[in-house]
Amino acid sequence: MSVTTNKSTGGCMCGAVRFEINGASSRVLHCHCQSCRQHTGAPMATLAVFEAGQVTFSGDERKRYTSAPGVERAFCATCGTSLTWETVFGDEGKMCAVHISAFDDPDALNPTGHSFYSERISWFDIADELPRHEGFVAGSTPLQFGPKTPG
């Protein structure tokens, strides 16, 4: 289920932190969890998931915040742009999920599902037909496909 190929680039709003990614992402998710919402200040976050070794950063050092045991969220210390969600995830090993809004070409990343759908803000839904998962998408069965209410 590859959604990017070859190299992708991006960075923060002020340009102090840049990244380059080699290879494809395993998935692109709309995450509705409270932690992602608080990290971005948005009703959901959309992240492209990569093996940590695929992602290299340049420029200023990213600021990191431990939002849960074993989970770090990185952002630019200068402009505050949300950049990553990082953890070790089961058999997948160390992974780095990059916020698609930080990519130079976010249109190249096509979402593949919704995670933590039950935590979404009740008035917010997206009218797509992607699978909605209770928690993490990897290894889970979707709760449903498409929005909570049609239309």
C-alpha positions in Angstrom: 0.0 0.0 0.0 2.7 2.5 -1.0 1.6 6.1 -1.2 4.9 7.9 -2.0 7.8 6.9 -4.2 11.5 7.9 -4.4 12.2 11.1 -2.5 9.9 13.5 -0.6 10.9 16.7 1.0 9.5 19.3 3.4 10.0 21.3 6.5 8.6 23.8 8.9 7.0 27.1 8.2 10.1 29.2 8.8 12.4 26.9 7.0 14.7 26.2 10.0 14.0 22.5 9.9 14.0 20.5 6.7 13.5 16.8 6.0 14.1 14.3 3.2 12.4 11.0 2.9 13.6 8.1 0.8 11.1 5.5 -0.3 7.4 4.9 0.2 5.2 5.4 3.2 3.3 2.4 4.6 0.1 4.4 5.1 -1.3 7.9 5.4 -3.8 8.4 8.2 -6.2 10.9 9.4 -5.7 10.7 13.2 -8.6 11.9 15.4 -7.0 11.2 18.8 -7.0 14.0 21.4 -3.2 14.0 21.6 -2.8 14.7 17.8 -5.5 17.3 18.0 -3.7 19.1 20.8 -0.4 18.8 19.1 -1.7 20.5 15.9 -4.5 22.7 17.2 -6.7 21.2 14.5 -9.7 18.8 14.6 -7.5 16.0 13.3 -4.0 15.4 12.1 -3.0 13.7 8.8 0.3 11.8 9.0 2.4 9.8 6.5 4.0 6.8 8.3 7.6 5.8 7.5 10.3 3.6 8.9 12.5 5.9 11.0 15.5 5.2 8.8 13.8 6.6 5.8 13.6 10.1 7.2 16.6 12.5 7.6 16.4 16.0 9.1 18.7 19.0 8.4 18.9 22.5 9.6 18.0 23.3 13.2 17.5 20.6 15.8 13.9 19.7 16.3 12.3 20.2 19.7 10.9 17.0 21.1 8.0 16.4 23.5 7.3 13.1 25.2 3.5 12.9 24.9 3.1 9.4 26.2 5.5 6.6 27.3 7.6 5.8 24.3 6.1 8.5 22.1 7.8 11.7 21.0 6.3 14.5 19.0 8.7 16.8 17.3 8.2 20.4 16.2 10.3 23.4 15.1 11.6 25.3 18.2 11.5 28.6 16.2 8.0 28.7 14.5 6.2 25.8 16.3 5.3 23.8 13.2 4.2 20.2 14.1 6.5 17.8 12.3 6.4 14.2 13.6 5.0 11.5 15.8 7.7 8.9 16.6 7.6 5.6 18.4 8.6 1.9 18.3 5.5 0.1 17.0 5.4 -3.6 17.4 6.9 -5.7 14.6 7.2 -2.5 12.5 10.0 -1.2 14.7 11.0 2.4 15.0 8.7 4.6 13.0 8.4 8.3 12.1 5.0 9.6 11.1 5.3 13.0 9.4 2.5 15.6 9.3 1.6 15.9 5.6 1.1 19.7 6.0 4.9 19.9 6.4 5.6 18.3 3.0 6.5 20.4 0.0 4.0 18.4 -2.1 1.3 17.2 0.3 -0.9 16.3 -2.7 1.4 13.4 -3.4 0.2 11.7 -0.2 -3.2 10.0 -0.4 -4.9 9.1 2.9 -5.6 5.4 3.4 -7.7 5.5 6.6 -8.8 7.1 9.8 -7.3 6.1 13.2 -8.9 6.7 16.7 -12.2 7.5 14.9 -14.2 7.1 18.1 -12.2 10.0 19.7 -13.1 12.4 16.9 -14.8 15.7 17.7 -18.5 14.8 17.4 -19.3 17.7 14.9 -16.3 16.9 12.7 -16.4 14.2 10.0 -15.0 13.8 6.5 -17.1 12.6 3.7 -14.7 10.0 2.3 -15.1 6.2 2.0 -11.9 5.3 3.9 -12.0 2.8 6.7 -12.5 4.1 10.2 -10.6 2.3 13.0 -11.1 2.4 16.7 -7.4 2.8 17.4 -4.2 2.2 15.3 -4.9 1.1 11.8 -2.1 -1.5 11.6 -3.6 -5.0 12.4 -7.1 -3.7 13.3 -10.5 -4.3 11.7 -12.3 -1.1 10.6 -15.4 0.0 12.6 -17.0 1.2 9.4 -16.3 2.7 6.0 -17.4 6.2 5.2 -18.7 9.0 7.4 -20.8 8.5 10.5 -23.8 10.2 8.9 -24.2 10.0 5.1 -23.8 13.1 3.0 
